[in-house]
Amino acid sequence: MSDLAIATVDLSKRFGKRAALDHLDLEVPKGEIFGFLGPNGSGKTTTIRLLLSLIRPSTGDAFLFGQSIKRKYPHYLGQIGALVDEADFYLNLSALANLRLLARLQRGVDEARCREVLQIVGLLDRAHDRVKTYSHGMRQRLGIAQAILHRPQLLILDEPTTGLDPQGMHEVRQMIRQLANEEGMTIFLSSHLLHEVEQLCTSMAVLSEGKLLVSGPVDQFLSAETATLTELQATPIDKAKDVLESLPYVTEVVVLGQHLRFRVQHQRRPDITRTLAENGVEIYSLNPVSKLEDYFLSLFGFGELP
Amino acid sequence: MLSALHIMWNLYLNELIKVFSKWRTYIGFGAIGVVVPLVMWGFSVGGSGIQREMLDRLGNEFITTGNLANGMWASHMLMNALFIHVPFLITLVAGDVVAGEGTAGTFRIYLTRPVSRNRVLSTKLLAAATYSTGLVAWLGILSLGLGNWWLGIGDVFLISEEGILILPWDIALPRFALAYLFAFYTMLSVTALTFLFSVMVTNAIGPIVGTMAVLIVSLVLTVINIDAFQWFQQHLFTTHFNLWTFAFEDPIPWDKVGGGALNLGIYSAVFIAAAYSLFRRKDVLT
């Protein structure tokens, strides 16, 4: 267990008769960027709240750096930074005053560090403004600032890029990579954005209806050998469909409005463009759907396209 | 690791910052700041009428010199606000101390720090008690200070069921100090009740409505003079809200003071113990 940042053992949470989390056994090694995936209501946020002792488990236990979440004095929380759901703050206080409040609860966090994290997330020039005047994106960035304030060893992020513009998303993802690579933090990233997990994570787990479906290295789910879901925009579309269906290495051809979707191995894509062009089909775009998205869809039973 | 005392001080400081960063905190101080001068002004312009009414009740058995409706007497009258008005003002802040964090979602950043829930709750209770005590102190300082300056200092003339008591001003002053000490203690039971409601819900309106409902029902039961109610009236905590009045009896009935203080203390302890028990097990879902 010493190599694990997080370990859950038979962890369950019930709200009345409903099982929000059902006997979860999960292991997150130290130093990983771990993606935590699942549809809405699958139990991701419940798991995070359990790890942070915001709610109590119905059965089972979880260990963070080997310490049980059932401990009376949650010292282990000193090694963890978290952003759960949307970032909420004391709105009448400034960003700096909010960070000072939190800094008082932990050792080694001084005024300079508060300003440093505001600098990291690009809010130093608004440090003295009340948080109530902040946009959603700014609050989200402040959320990350409070999470890394005390230089945690484990960063738990629940949909950290929600509500951010593309530039903001890019910056947050870069920050996550930087924290993992330069500070050696373990990152536990819950996200709906599959390409985000694909880009960032080294390992992942998928949750559905409170149960763990799969868990393992991301590469395992992105094998180059599997046929990739691919999207084609071309005209005439009927002819393109006929041509694709005639090719032995193309499967599951489906028309989706003005697009076609089908499965083909990555290395066969040049053959497809050539064959379609030879048959008088004009190609506007040919793009692979995210492999992880493809995997995720097939996992939940609607990978077979409508 | 920060020392336990240092952590408690930091937590308490945080709670005071949170409390005093909200506008609602100043409503109570503002309301008292408006009402007390208004009442004093009323006494200053209608004081002779009040004095005549008091003397009429005594018949022609007393010859008085000076002004009975003085600052000390007016301050004594204003202490009756401790039954309903001050408790209401207390609920505005004490009810928000825990529930407000639920509403705002800030427990997600505050309770995910390496401090125990018991410590967080203790400092929240301490902050709520600080506010309540401050509010009562503000009432006392303003009513005595402004009253004595505006209406003049003088002996306190009190009429009760037991008879008439005239407290010379130099004796009345320490009695006021004692009365406010009793008032602080009484209002702590209101704070404790509001605090319990605040732990139970996740919006700040619930504790205000809940506490006021309990107080009003309990006060009604306290004052209704029906035989069937008498057996439990003495056990209601609102029955002992008059604890401060014992400071103006001569001699001070310490047995009644002790009994009332014990009753209020037990209620406060039960409210606080229930709040701790609930908060330790509370699921933070907001």
Boltz contact constraints between the chains, C-beta under 6 A:
constraints:
  - contact:
      token1: [A, 52]
      token2: [B, 112]
      max_distance: 6.0
  - contact:
      token1: [A, 54]
      token2: [B, 284]
      max_distance: 6.0
  - contact:
      token1: [A, 55]
      token2: [B, 283]
      max_distance: 6.0
  - contact:
      token1: [A, 73]
      token2: [B, 116]
      max_distance: 6.0
  - contact:
      token1: [A, 74]
      token2: [B, 114]
      max_distance: 6.0
  - contact:
      token1: [A, 75]
      token2: [B, 114]
      max_distance: 6.0
  - contact:
      token1: [A, 77]
      token2: [B, 112]
      max_distance: 6.0
  - contact:
      token1: [A, 77]
      token2: [B, 113]
      max_distance: 6.0
  - contact:
      token1: [A, 77]
      token2: [B, 114]
      max_distance: 6.0
  - contact:
      token1: [A, 78]
      token2: [B, 114]
      max_distance: 6.0
  - contact:
      token1: [A, 82]
      token2: [B, 112]
      max_distance: 6.0
  - contact:
      token1: [A, 84]
      token2: [B, 108]
      max_distance: 6.0
  - contact:
      token1: [A, 88]
      token2: [B, 104]
      max_distance: 6.0
  - contact:
      token1: [A, 88]
      token2: [B, 105]
      max_distance: 6.0
  - contact:
      token1: [A, 88]
      token2: [B, 106]
      max_distance: 6.0
  - contact:
      token1: [A, 92]
      token2: [B, 21]
      max_distance: 6.0
  - contact:
      token1: [A, 93]
      token2: [B, 21]
      max_distance: 6.0
  - contact:
      token1: [A, 101]
      token2: [B, 14]
      max_distance: 6.0
  - contact:
      token1: [A, 104]
      token2: [B, 10]
      max_distance: 6.0
  - contact:
      token1: [A, 105]
      token2: [B, 113]
      max_distance: 6.0
  - contact:
      token1: [A, 105]
      token2: [B, 115]
      max_distance: 6.0
  - contact:
      token1: [A, 107]
      token2: [B, 2]
      max_distance: 6.0
  - contact:
      token1: [A, 146]
      token2: [B, 109]
      max_distance: 6.0
